[in-house]
Amino acid sequence: MICYKELNKKINSIEDFIISVRRDFHMYPELGMEEYRTRDKIVEYLEEMGIEYMKDIANTGVVGIIRGRKDGKTVGLRADIDALPIQDKKKVNYKSKVAGQMHACGHDAHTAILLGTAKVLNDYKDKFKGNIKLIFQPAEETVGGAKPMIEEGVLENPKVDGIFGLHVSNAIEIGKIGIRYGKMNAASDMIKIIIHGQKSHGAYPDLGIDAISIAAQVITAIQTIVSRRVDPRSSAVITIGTIHGGDARNVISDKVEMEGIVRTLDPITREEVMKELIDIVENIASSMGGKGEVLREKSYNSLINNDRMVDIVYNNGEELLGTENIIDIKYPSFGVEDFSYFAEMVPGAFFNLGSRNGEKGIVHEAHTSLFDIDESCLKTGVLIQCKNVLSFLAKD
C-alpha cells in the first residue's frame, strides 16, 4: 500500500499543474454537449500521461483507464465537464474569455481534480491491482450526460464495481469535506398541465366551461398533495411556475396551460406524488365539465449514496483531514445531480469538497456570476480521491 507521506509529497509536487489545468478550463468554458475543446484538452493530458482512453462517448465524453499490476476490481471516478450560460463578473486573471458562459458550478475544478488524480495514480499503477476508470462526463447541467454514457457501456469492459464523485462547495470551508449517508439529492420531474374548457362570452358564462376557474381549483388542490397525501417522514415539493390562459377580459377561456416542477427524495414517493397529481388534474377538470391532462418529463433520479462507499470516504477523510474536518450533511439537497444514474447501477458515494475561504472573499454560491473557489481545495480533492481508489481496490 502506498503510504500517506509519499502520496502527499507526490500531490504537492503537481499542485501547480492541477491549478493551471483548472484555470485553463475556467477561461474557456463550454456548455453541455458542446465541450469540444474541453474534450480535446482532456485527451491531450491523458496522452501525455500515457493513459489509454476512449472519446466521443455520449457526444463529448471521455473515459480513461489505468490498469494495475494485475487483475482485480474496477473503480470509477467521475467528473462533469460542462459550464453554465452565466456571464463571469469576477476580477481575476483566469476570468472566462467566452461571453455569457462560465464555470459557475465548479466543473472545471472537478475535471482538474480527476486529471490530477489520474496523473498521480498512473505513476503508482505497478503498486495496486485492479483498474481505475476515469469518467469525464458532459452535460450534467442540461440534458444529463451520465445516462447516455451508461447506455453506451461506460460501466462495462471492465465492469465497474464502485464509483466515487465529488462536488466543490462554498458552503464548506477549505480543508473540510461534507458527507451524507443515504439520500443526497432529489429527483426532478418537469410537468405541464393543460386544462381544456369551452369558450363563451363572459356575459353568458353558463354556455361555456371556464378553464381558468378549473385551473384555480387544480392549483389549490395540488398544494394538499404534500400536506395531506405524502408521508410526513418523506419529502416533496410541487411548484407551479407559469400559468397562461385566456384571450380577452370578457371571454370565458377554453384553455389554460401551467408548467411546474416536482421534486422528491424517495423513488416510491416520486411515483405516488405523480399519481396524485394526475388524479387531481383529471378529476377536478372532469367534475367541472372540462378535461385535464398532465405531461410529465422525467429528469434526474434521486441520488442515494451507498453506505459502504461512504464509509470509505469517511474513514479516509478522518485519516487525512481529521474527524473535526468531516462535516455531516444533515439534510439532503433538493437540487439534482445526475451522478444518481451511476449510483443506481453500481455502489457509489458522492461527497462535497470544501472550497470556501471567507478571508479571500471566496464565499459566493454556485450558479452565480461571482462564483470562484479557493484553489487549495484541488490538492485536497486529489488526495481524498487517490485514497478512495486505493482503499476500494485493496478491499476484498
Long-range contacts (C-beta under 8 A, 24 or more apart in sequence): 1-127, 1-390, 1-394, 2-124, 2-127, 2-128, 2-390, 4-319, 4-320, 4-387, 7-120, 7-383, 7-386, 7-387, 8-383, 10-120, 10-123, 11-116, 11-120, 11-379, 11-382, 11-383, 11-386, 12-379, 14-116, 14-119, 14-120, 15-378, 15-379, 17-116, 17-119, 18-112, 18-113, 18-115, 18-116, 18-378, 18-379, 18-382, 19-112, 19-375, 19-378, 21-45, 21-111, 21-112, 21-115, 21-116, 22-108, 22-109, 22-111, 22-112, 22-375, 22-378, 23-94, 25-81, 25-103, 25-107, 25-108, 25-111, 25-112, 26-94, 26-95, 26-96, 26-103, 26-108, 27-94, 27-95, 27-96, 27-97, 28-96, 28-97, 28-98, 29-83, 29-84, 29-96, 29-98, 29-101, 29-102, 29-103, 29-108, 30-81, 30-82, 30-83, 30-98, 30-101, 31-82, 31-83, 31-84, 31-85, 31-101, 31-141, 31-142, 32-82, 32-138, 32-139, 32-140, 32-141, 32-142, 32-143, 32-145, 33-59, 33-60, 33-82, 33-138, 33-139, 33-142, 33-143, 33-145, 34-60, 34-82, 35-60, 35-81, 35-82, 35-138, 35-139, 36-60, 38-81, 38-82, 38-111, 39-81, 39-136, 39-138, 42-81, 42-111, 42-115, 42-136, 45-115, 45-118, 45-119, 46-115, 46-118, 46-134, 49-118, 49-119, 49-122, 50-122, 51-118, 51-122, 51-134, 53-134, 57-149, 57-152, 57-154, 58-137, 58-138, 58-139, 58-145, 58-148, 58-149, 58-151, 58-152, 59-138, 59-139, 59-145, 59-148, 60-138, 60-139, 60-145, 61-135, 61-136, 61-137, 61-138, 61-145, 61-149, 61-154, 62-134, 62-136, 63-133, 63-134, 63-135, 63-136, 63-149, 63-154, 64-118, 64-133, 64-134, 64-136, 65-131, 65-132, 65-133, 65-134, 65-158, 66-118, 66-121, 66-122, 66-125, 66-131, 66-132, 66-134, 67-125, 67-131, 68-125, 68-126, 68-127, 68-128, 68-129, 68-130, 68-131, 68-132, 68-393, 69-125, 69-126, 69-127, 69-128, 69-129, 70-129, 71-129, 71-130, 72-128, 72-129, 72-130, 72-131, 72-393, 73-130, 73-131, 73-161, 73-162, 73-392, 73-393, 73-395, 74-130, 74-131, 74-132, 74-133, 74-158, 74-159, 74-160, 74-161, 75-130, 75-131, 75-132, 75-133, 75-160, 75-161, 75-162, 75-163, 75-164, 75-388, 75-389, 75-392, 75-393, 76-132, 76-133, 76-135, 76-155, 76-160, 76-162, 76-163, 76-164, 76-342, 76-346, 77-114, 77-117, 77-132, 77-133, 77-134, 77-135, 77-163, 77-164, 77-165, 77-385, 77-389, 78-114, 78-135, 78-137, 78-146, 78-163, 78-164, 78-165, 78-339, 78-342, 79-107, 79-110, 79-111, 79-113, 79-114, 79-134, 79-135, 79-136, 79-137, 79-165, 80-107, 80-110, 80-111, 80-137, 80-138, 80-140, 80-141, 80-145, 81-107, 81-110, 81-111, 81-136, 81-137, 81-138, 82-107, 82-138, 82-139, 82-140, 82-141, 82-142, 82-145, 83-107, 83-108, 83-141, 84-141, 84-367, 86-367, 86-368, 86-369, 87-369, 88-369, 89-369, 89-370, 90-369, 90-370, 90-371, 90-372, 92-372, 102-369, 102-371, 104-366, 104-367, 104-368, 104-369, 104-371, 105-141, 105-366, 105-367, 105-371, 106-167, 106-168, 106-355, 106-366, 106-371, 106-373, 107-140, 107-141, 109-168, 109-355, 109-373, 109-375, 109-377, 109-378, 109-381, 110-166, 110-167, 110-168, 111-136, 112-378, 113-166, 113-353, 113-378, 113-381, 113-382, 113-385, 114-385, 116-378, 116-379, 116-381, 116-382, 117-381, 117-382, 117-385, 117-386, 117-389, 120-382, 120-386, 121-386, 121-389, 121-390, 128-390, 128-393, 128-394, 129-393, 130-393, 131-158, 132-389, 132-393, 133-158, 133-160, 135-163, 135-342, 137-338, 140-337, 140-338, 144-299, 144-300, 144-338, 144-341, 145-338, 146-338, 146-339, 146-340, 146-341, 146-342, 147-338, 147-341, 150-341, 150-342, 150-345, 155-342, 155-345, 155-346, 160-345, 160-346, 161-346, 161-347, 161-392, 162-306, 162-309, 162-346, 162-347, 162-348, 162-392, 163-309, 163-342, 163-343, 163-346, 163-347, 163-348, 163-349, 164-309, 164-313, 164-348, 164-349, 164-350, 164-351, 164-385, 164-388, 164-389, 164-392, 165-339, 165-342, 165-348, 165-349, 165-350, 165-351, 166-350, 166-351, 166-352, 166-353, 166-381, 166-384, 166-385, 167-337, 167-350, 167-351, 167-352, 167-353, 168-352, 168-353, 168-354, 168-355, 168-366, 168-373, 168-377, 168-381, 169-352, 169-353, 169-354, 169-355, 169-356, 169-366, 170-355, 170-356, 170-362, 170-363, 170-364, 170-365, 170-366, 170-371, 170-373, 171-352, 171-356, 171-365, 172-327, 172-352, 172-353, 172-354, 172-355, 172-356, 173-354, 173-356, 173-357, 173-358, 174-354, 174-355, 174-356, 174-357, 174-374, 174-376, 174-377, 174-380, 175-321, 175-325, 175-354, 175-376, 175-377, 175-380, 176-321, 176-325, 176-326, 176-327, 176-354, 177-313, 177-317, 177-321, 177-325, 177-326, 177-327, 177-351, 177-352, 177-353, 177-354, 177-380, 177-384, 178-326, 178-327, 178-328, 178-329, 178-351, 178-352, 178-353, 178-354, 179-310, 179-313, 179-314, 179-317, 179-326, 179-327, 179-328, 179-329, 179-349, 179-351, 179-352, 180-305, 180-310, 180-328, 180-329, 180-332, 180-351, 181-305, 181-307, 181-310, 182-304, 182-305, 182-307, 182-332, 183-265, 183-266, 183-302, 183-303, 183-304, 183-305, 183-332, 184-303, 184-304, 184-305, 184-329, 184-332, 184-333, 184-337, 184-350, 185-300, 185-302, 185-303, 185-332, 185-333, 185-334, 185-335, 185-336, 185-337, 185-340, 185-350, 186-235, 186-237, 186-263, 186-264, 186-265, 186-302, 186-332, 186-333, 186-334, 186-335, 186-336, 187-263, 187-264, 187-265, 187-267, 187-270, 187-299, 187-300, 187-301, 187-302, 187-336, 187-340, 188-261, 188-262, 188-263, 188-299, 188-300, 188-336, 189-261, 189-262, 189-263, 189-264, 189-270, 189-274, 189-296, 189-297, 189-298, 189-299, 190-259, 190-260, 190-261, 190-296, 190-297, 190-299, 191-259, 191-260, 191-261, 191-262, 191-277, 191-294, 191-295, 191-296, 191-297, 192-257, 192-258, 192-259, 192-294, 192-295, 192-297, 193-218, 193-240, 193-257, 193-258, 193-259, 193-260, 193-281, 193-292, 193-293, 193-294, 193-295, 194-255, 194-256, 194-257, 194-292, 194-293, 194-294, 194-295, 195-245, 195-255, 195-256, 195-257, 195-258, 195-281, 195-285, 195-290, 195-291, 195-292, 196-254, 196-255, 196-285, 196-290, 196-291, 196-292, 196-293, 197-252, 197-253, 197-254, 197-255, 197-256, 197-289, 197-290, 198-252, 198-254, 198-289, 198-290, 199-251, 199-252, 199-253, 199-254, 200-251, 200-252, 201-250, 201-251, 201-252, 202-249, 202-250, 202-251, 202-252, 203-250, 205-252, 208-252, 208-254, 209-252, 209-254, 209-288, 209-289, 209-290, 210-252, 210-253, 210-288, 211-245, 211-252, 211-253, 211-254, 211-255, 211-256, 211-290, 212-245, 212-246, 212-253, 212-256, 213-288, 214-256, 214-284, 214-285, 214-288, 214-290, 214-292, 215-243, 215-245, 215-256, 215-258, 217-284, 217-288, 218-258, 218-280, 218-281, 218-284, 218-285, 218-292, 219-243, 219-258, 221-280, 221-284, 222-277, 222-280, 222-281, 225-273, 225-276, 225-277, 225-280, 226-273, 229-272, 229-273, 229-276, 230-269, 230-272, 230-273, 231-269, 234-264, 234-265, 234-266, 234-269, 235-264, 235-265, 235-266, 235-269, 235-332, 235-334, 236-262, 236-263, 236-264, 236-265, 236-269, 236-273, 237-261, 237-262, 237-263, 237-264, 237-334, 238-262, 238-273, 238-277, 263-334, 263-336, 264-302, 265-302, 265-332, 265-334, 266-302, 267-301, 267-302, 270-302, 299-336, 300-336, 300-337, 300-338, 300-340, 300-341, 301-340, 301-341, 301-344, 302-340, 303-336, 303-337, 303-339, 303-340, 303-343, 303-350, 304-340, 304-343, 304-344, 305-343, 305-348, 305-349, 305-350, 306-343, 306-347, 306-348, 306-349, 308-347, 309-347, 309-348, 309-349, 309-392, 310-349, 310-351, 312-349, 312-388, 312-391, 312-392, 313-349, 313-351, 313-384, 313-388, 315-391, 316-384, 316-387, 316-388, 316-391, 317-384, 319-387, 320-383, 320-384, 320-387, 321-380, 321-384, 327-352, 327-354, 349-388, 353-377, 353-380, 353-381, 353-384, 354-380
